[in-house]
């Protein structure tokens, strides 16, 4: 509902509503790209023990630098990274907001390539950063020559590249990232929230960090680590870039409980990531099934698939909800996005879509 007129909110915020995907009870949730496999009881016990230890010290502020966690994240990422080149925050959303706080702002510009993550313009709005996008190609790739021309024309302070992209699942070749880095006057952010799900041979922008001091690579533990409720995102960059983010962070922004939870999860990373291969295979099966029914399907390196096209996508979305399956009505008009679930959840989706949209 719109805010009452007496609420003295900023004029530029008045038309907006809070961000949020639908949250419905008693449906199969395939709409927010979560990992459908919860941590095991053994992992839960270890996390609980770590949190209990942290709780015994909650009368004190947490380590404001999250040093141990940053060391563990650097070890996980590899590529010669150390703690001073890694940053952590409450989800990659907070990391992105801090990037716009540090490198965007009034009189500054952030750019990306649409369609892409719907929160980017909100980070720009909240930091008074000018926001502009260039279109992706028909297959949702980014043409490097057009990207270079766009960046050269706009001279942005922040370039947001998403690989794999949300909502399309499209990964970027490193040559495209390097082409943008060569002409961008400010920072270039490669958002790799879904990096662990990329297909064999698809590279990570972490490989470029050593040669490009203005590159930032963002990741999250929400997806592959099955830790969406833990709210832990992180970024890797040059130590000086990380220091810039430390300037805008709130004091003690990352709670002792969050740090303990993430550290315990990282100790069990092999087990938590064990389902990634199964989810990749399920994604490829999903893409093939949708293509076999005559749908257009975007190539995906993530744990979701964008498919279409529908004359009335909302009617299809509603028909699925009526049958107990919730997917996401997002992306270009006429397209829908479905997250990869368990085999039982995927079978329910296949049955429901076959009923709603018989072909």
Buried (B, 14 or more C-beta within 10 A) or exposed (E): EEEEEEEEEEEEEEEEEEEEBBEEEEBBBBBBBBBBBEBBEEBEEBBEEBBEEBEEEEEEEBBEBBEBBBBBBBBBBEBEBEBBBBBBBBBBBBBBBBBBBBBBBEEBBBBBBBBBBBBBBBBBBBBBBBBBBBEBEEEBBBBBEBBBEBBEEBEBBBBBBBBBBBBBBBBBBBEBBBBBBEBBEBBBBBBBBBBBBBEEEBBBBBEBBEEBEBBBBBBBBBBBBBBBEBBBBBBBBBEEBBEBBEEBBEEEBBBBBBBBBBBBBBBBBEBBBEBBEEBBEBBBBBBEBBEEBEBBBBBBBBBBBBBBEBEEBEEBBEBBBEBBBBBBBBBBEEBBBBBBBBEEBBEBBBEBBEEBBEE
